[in-house]
Amino acid sequence: MATEDKNKTPESPQPESQGRREALKALATVPVLGALAYGVYKKQKLENTSRNISDVFPVSKDGAYFLEPQVGGKQIRLGIIGFGIRGKQLLRAAGFAEPSWIDTMIEANKTNKNDTRYEQYRQQDDLNIVVNGVCDIFDIYGEDAVLAGSNINREGSNGKFGKVPKRYRHYKELLAADDIDAVIIATPDHWHSTMAMDAARAGKHVYLEKPLSWTVPETYMVREVIKETGVVFQLGHQGRQTDCYQKAAEIIGNGLLGPVNLIEVCTNRNSPNGAWVYDIIEGASPKTIDWEQFEGDPERIKEYMDYMTKYGLERYVGPEERSQFSLERFFRWRCWWDYSTGLSGDLLTHEYDAVNQIMNVGIPHSATSSGGVYFFKDGRSVPDVLQTTFEFPDQNMTMLYSATLASARNRGKVFMGHDASMEVSNILEVTVDPDSTRYAEKVSQGVIPTEDPFYTYVPGQDSSDSVTSPTELYFAKRGLLYTYVNGKRYDTTHLHIREWLECIRQKKTPSCNIDQAFEEAMTAHMGTRAYLEGRMMYWDKDKEEIVRGEFA
């Protein structure tokens, strides 16, 4: 850590704005390089500033910690249930991609040399796994999964493939197979807990795409089953592997922001894809989709209807619509409460889990929500605009979540402390508060600026970053697409799956284990119930239950 040279006579502090004007004036005679030169000047100035403030802002130079693969670890036999959009991404992260996707990545690089996604995919760690079984109720997805699972050399359509995994028509048949050790589950929300419990009871380790649960009752059930069976469970919050989040936890843990009383997190997207209006795949029909299995058995549907009716929410679900085959509902299921957990379960959970990882906040004391279907008037029942307020009085803190699926205005996670604020996304910036107590002396001396960030953490970003869609860009900006380890770029989902597999081998507990998942699920359910019922929801931590409060 750098220290201040006490033998050097300190220069008179110069206000940032005056220094900037003089620097630009001096550089005005170099019109082409002026902006670049000012950038170098400012970088040097900030480096000098960091040397002056290291005594009051101690941050390690260490990068993020990740569980390293065990040398000579046993091969794990994998199965995957669900091979839609997220299922494909998860299996790629495990090292198995559809040949057609590889073809597309190769062509993209030929068109744009900065598009290095195929190269980065090829450099992804070999996780020492074999895909022995795949399951999807849509024939085209099932056939794609078979091809991906046999693509052991990570090649395109003309590549050399390996052993073909068995395709199962029903997930319980896959779980009964004795040549599968662990499963990745990437199905619609209404199947998550049920499949996770069935997998655990079958002795399979579980990687479950978020959220943990569709309803409150099954949240308790899945936690109990996972703990009783002792399988290694990881919930799919790949943000747990984001370098910036770990650095943020260090900064807050060292008290460098002062008391944090307010956190703002958000979701902003502005495209049909970002609002879950996914493409309807050619060839989809009642002949190629097992609609009955998609819907679920009648007993599960009745349990859900009873659950919604108990709280007067039956108007939000449609048993008649559920019974009728619908391509829109099959591919765009996130738009209806019949299958979805809405913005709370799909996107709020990413933001909450990041805050929980950074500050260990646990389940909030209370939640209020409002919003509605304000833009996408396409028959959906889940809102496209949502505001949720979570209160943590024991920690003297409030967390605000707001979302719109009809504006792409960029907003990061902002932790507001008495002494400084920190914005976290794929980079991290700390800006000192002009009325800070901790940094008051350095602020008054002009050593620490308050108009601009004085500490920025950039974990290895460079111009090679490439994204191809608004949704992908959204996740990239939020640190949910990739991170850097020792200067090497990694897919965060790859690291998250790698951690899960290594915990199976090394008999350790993953970062997003069942306890973290339970907190995620209950927090999301509090927000959802507050929205649907129009009343405040409370968490009774002694009884571990959601308590309905007064109307908002």
N, C-alpha and C positions, 0 to 999 in steps of 0.2 A: 504494500500500500504506500502510495506517495506521501511524503511529508513536506511541510513548509520549511524553506530555507531560512532559518532564523538569523543568519549572518548577513542576509541581503537586505538592503534598505528598501522598504516597501514603496511602490510608486503611488502617487495620488490617485485615488479611485476616479474613474471617468464614467459618467452615466452612459448606459448602453446606447441610447438614442444618439447622443452626441458622437460617440465613438463610431457608430455606424455611418453617420453623415460624413465624418472626416475620412473614413476609409473609402467610401464610395467616391468622394470628391477626388481623392488621390488616385483612384483607379479609373477615373473617367477618361483618361487619355489612352486607355487600352480598351477600346470598345468591344472587341471580340472576346477577350479574356476577362473582361471586368467582373462579370458575375461569378466565374469560376475562381478568380483571384480572391474575391470577397469571401467566397466559401472557404478557401484555404485560410484566409485571415481569421474568419470567425471560428473555424475549427481549432486553430492555434490558440485563439483567445479562450475558447471553452476548455481546452486542455490545461491552459494556465490556471483558469478558474478552478478546475477540478483539483489541481494541486493545492490551491488555497483553501478548499473546503473539505478536503479529505478527513480532516479531524472532526468535522461535524456531520459528515455524510459517509460513514464507513460501509462500503459495499464490496463484497468479494469479487474477484475477477473470474471466479469459477463459473463454468457453464452448468447446464442442467445435469442432474443425476438420472441415469437410466440403468435398469437392471441388465447387466451384461449376460449374453448367452453363455451357457455352460459348455465348456469344451468336451466333446464326446458324449453329449446328452443323448438320451434315447430318442428314436424317431417316434413321432406322435401321429396316429392314424385319425384323420379328420373327416367329418361329415358336415355338410352345409344344408340348412333348411331355409328356402327362400332365395331366389336368384333374380330379383328385380333390380332396381337401380342401386340400392344400397348393398344388396347381396353381391352383386358384381364387384363393387368397390372393395368390399371386405375380402373377397377371395383374391382379388388382385393384390391387396395389401399383404395377404398370406403367401403370395408368390405364384398365383395361378390366374392367368388372364385368358379371355376368349381370343382365339387367333384373329378374328375380325377386328377386335380392338387394337391388337398389335399392328395389324395392317394400317389402320387409321393413324396410329401414332408415328409409324415410319413415314407415311406420306406427309403428315403434318410437319415433320422435321425437314423433309425435302423442300417444302414450300417456305418454311421459316426456320432458319438455322438456330434461332434463339429458342425454339420450341424443343426442349431437351427431355421431354417427359419419358420417351421410350428409353433413352440412355439411362435416366435416373431409375426407371423401373428395372432395367437389366442389372443395375448396380445394387439393387435392394438385397438385403441379407437373405441367404438361404436359411430358412427356419427349420429345416430337417423334418418336414412333414410329408405325408402322402394323403391324397384325397381318395378315400375309399367309397364314399357314398354322397349322393346329391339328391335333393328332393325339391320339386316345385310343382304346383298344381296346374300350371300353364305349360303345355307341351313345348312351346318354343323356348321358354326359359329353361325348362328341364334339359332340353337338348343342348342349349348353350352351356349349361353348367357341366355337362358331361365332357364337352370339348375343352372347357377351361381346366377342369380337373385333370385331364390327361396331358395338358400343355406343360410338361415338366421342364422344357428347355426355354420357355418364355419366347417362343417364336411365332411368326405369322402363319398364314394358311398353308404355306409350303414347307413348314417345319417338320421335324421328327417328333412324334408324340409318344407318350409312354402308356402305361396301363390305363385302361378306360375304367373310371369309377362306375359303380352300379347306380342306376337311376331308380329311385323309389317313388311310388305314386302317393304314398301316405307317410307322413312323418313318423308315425309310430312304428312302421316297418323299419325305417332307418335306425330308430333308437334301439330296436331289438337286435340289430346286427352285432355280432361279436367281434368284428374286425374294425370297430370304430371306438376310439378312446374319448374323443371330445367333439363338440358340435358348435358351429356358429349358427345363430338364429337371427334371420333378417326378414321376418314376416311382418304383416300389418300389426299395429299396436294391440288389437283385440286378441291376438294369439300369443303375445309375448310371455306372460306369466304362466299360462297353461303349458306351453311347450317347454319352458325352462324347468318347471316342476317335473314334467314327464321325463325330461332328459336326465335330471338329477336322480330321480328314482331309478332310472335305468343304469345309473353309475357312470354317466357321461359328464365330463367337465363342460362348463357352459360359458361361451361368449355370447352375450345377449345384446343386440342393438337396443339403444335407449328408445323410449323410457322403459322403466322396469315393469310397470303395470298399467292396465286399462282402467281398473276400478280400485277403490280403497280396500274392500275386503280381501281381494286376491293379493294385495301388497303384503299383508301379514302372512298369508299362506305361503307365498313363494320364499319369504325370508326364513320361515320355519323349516321348509323343505331343504333349502340350500344348507342351512346350519346342521340339520339332522343328518343329511347324507355326507357332508364333508367334501363335496366336490369343489374344485377351484372355479370360482365364479368371477367374471369380469363384465361390468356393464359398459356399453360402447360409448363412453365419453372420451374420445381420443384427445381432447384438450388436456387431459392429465399428463400428456407427454410434451406439452408446449413449453419450450425453454423460458419464454417470457413469464409464464405463470409461476414457475419456480423462483425466478428472480423477484417477481412481485411479492411472493410470500416472504422472501428474505427481507425485502425493504420494509414491509409492514411489521414483520416480526422484530426488526431492529428498532421499531418506533420512529422511523425516519419521516413518516407523514404526520406524526402526532396522532391524537385520538381521531379515528375515522367515524364520523356520524352519519354520513350519507354516501350511498353508492348508486350510481345510475348505470343500468345496462339496457340493451335494446336489441331489436331485430328490425332492420330495414332492408326490404327487397322490393324490386319493381319489375317483375316479369311474370308471365303466366307460369313458367316452370318454378319460379320461386314461390308462387302461390299454390303449388301442387297441381296445376293443370297440366299434368304430364301427357306425353304422347300416347295415343292408343295404337298399339302395335298391330301391324298388318298380320292377318292370320288368326287373330283372336276371335273366338266364337264359342258358343255353348259346347261345341264338339272338342275344342282344344283346352277348355278351362273347366276344372272341377268346381263348379259354383257352390255345390252343397258343402264341400270341404272348406271353401273360402268363408262361407257364412258361419260355419260352426254347428255343432250339434244342437238340437232344439232345447236341451236342458240348459246349456250355457246361455243361449239367447234369452230363455225365460228368466234365468238368474239376473241377467243384465237388465231386462225390462222391470223386474221386481225392484232392483236396486234404484233405477231411475224413478220409478213410480213412488217409492218410499219417500223421496225428497221432492215430489211434485214436478219432476223433470221429464215426464213421458212425452211432452210436446216436442222435445228435441230429437226424438228417435222415431223411426218409422218401420214397424214390423212388416207392414205390407210391402213397402219398397224393398226391404231386405230380401224378401222371398222371390223377387223378380230379377232375372238375370239382367245385368247392366254393365256394359263395358266402361262407362264413365265411373261407376262405383268401384269396379275392379281395379282400374289403373289410377284413379284419383281418390282413393278411399280416405285420404287424409282430410278431405273436405266435409266429412260427415261424422257426427258423434257416434253413429252406429259401429264404427270401426276405429275411430281416431281418438287421440287425446288433445287435438287442436294445437294452437300456438303454445299452450302451457307445456304439454308433453313433448312436442316436437322441437321447439326452439328456445323457449324460456329455460328448459332444463340445461341446455348448453351453458347459458349465462349463469344460472344458479350454481351449477357444478363448478364452474371456474371460480366463482366467489367462495364457494365452500372449500375448494382446494387451497385457495390463497389465504383465507381467513378462518377456516374451520368454524363457520357460523352455525351449522346444524339446522334443525327445522325451526322456522320462524314462529314467533308467538302468535301472530295474527296475519290475515291476508284480506285485502279488499280488491275487487276487480271491476272494470267496466270496459265497454267497447261494443263492437257489432260488425255486421257484414255491411260495409260502407262502399266498397268498390267492386268486388267480384260478385255481381248479381247473377250467379250461375246455378242457383238452387242449393248451394252449400248451406250447412247448418252451423259450422264453426266460424268464429269471427275472423276477419282479415285485419282488424285493428283491435288492439288490446292494451290496456294499462293495468298493471297489478302492483300494489304496494305491500311489501312485507315489512313487518315491524319486529325488531329484536331488542326489546327494552332492557334485557339483562346485559346487553352489550352496548346500550345507548346508541342504537343505530337503526337506520331505515334503508331498505333497498327498494329502488324504483325500477320497474321493468316497463318498457313501452315498445310497441311494435306496430308497424304498418307494412303491408305487402304491396303498397302502391306508391312507394317513394324510396329511392335508392340513396338518399342523403346519408353520408357516412357518419356514424357515431360509434365511439368505442366504449369500453368499460371504464368508467371514471370513479376512482376512489378519492373522496374528498376528505382530507384531514385538516386539522387546525393549522398545521405547519406547512403542508404541501399537498398538492393533488397529483394523482398518478393515473395516466391513461394507458390502458393495456390492450393491445391487439396483437398483430404479428411483430410489432416493436413495442417498446415501453418508454414512456416519457414522464418525467417528474418536473413539475413546476412549483416553485416555492410561493407560498401565500404572502402577499405584501404585509399582512398583519401577523405573521408568524412570531411565535415566542422563541422557538428553538433557534431560528436563523436570524433573529432580529438584528444582531450586531453586524453580521456579514451583509445583510440587506442594506442597512444604513451606511455601510462603508462602500456600497456599490460593487462588492465582490460577487454577490449572488444576484442575478437578474430575476425579476418577478414577472416580466412581460412574456418571456419565452422560456421553454424548457431548459433547465440547466443540467439535467442528467438524462441521457438517452441511451437505451440499451438496444442494440441492433444485432440479433444473433445470426450473423453470417449472410444476410440478404445480399443479392446481387442482381444484375440485369438479366440473368438467365431465367428468372421466374416467369412462368407462362401459364396463363389461364385462358379458358376458351368460352366461358359462359358467365352470365351475370350471377348465377347461383354459385358457381365455382369461385368467382371473384369474391363474393360475400364471405364464403368460408375461409378463403385465403387471407383476407384482411383481418379476420377475427382470430387468426392463429390456429384454425381448425383443419387446415389442409396440409401444412408441412411445417417443419421446424429444422433446427440445425444442431448437430452434435459434433463437436470438435471440427467445425467448419464444413461438415458434410451435410447436405440437405437430405432430410428424411420425410417420408409420408408419415404424419402423426398416427394414422390408423395402423400402419405397418408396425410402428413402435408399440402401440397399444396391444395389438395381437401378439407381438413378440414377447411382451411382458407377461401376458396371460400364459403363453406356452412355456416360458421359462419358470413361471411360478408352479406350473404343473410338474415340471422336471425337478425343480429345486425345493418343492414343497413349501412354497412361500405364499404370502397373501398379496393379491394384486392391488393396485392403487385405487381402483374403483370397485371395491368388493361389495358384498351384499349389504353391509352396514351403510356404506356411502350411497348405495343404490336405494335403500329404504328411505334415507333422508331426502334424496332427489325426488322419489315418487310422492311422498307425503307432501312435500312443498308444492309440487306441481298440482296435486289433487286439491290442496287448499285453494290455490289460485283458480282452478277450474270451477270448483264448487262455489266460490265467491262470485264468479261471473255468472254462472247458470242460475243461482238462487237470488242474486242481487242482495246479498247480505254479507256481513263480516264473518270470517271463519277463524276459530281459535284452535291452538294446539295445546292439549292437556298432556304435558310431558310425563306426568306421573302415571296416568292411565294409558298413555300412548294412543290417543284418539283425537279425531277432529270434532270440535264442538261448534255447533251453529250459534252465531251471535245475532245481534240486531240487524235490521235491514239497513243497507247503506244509504 
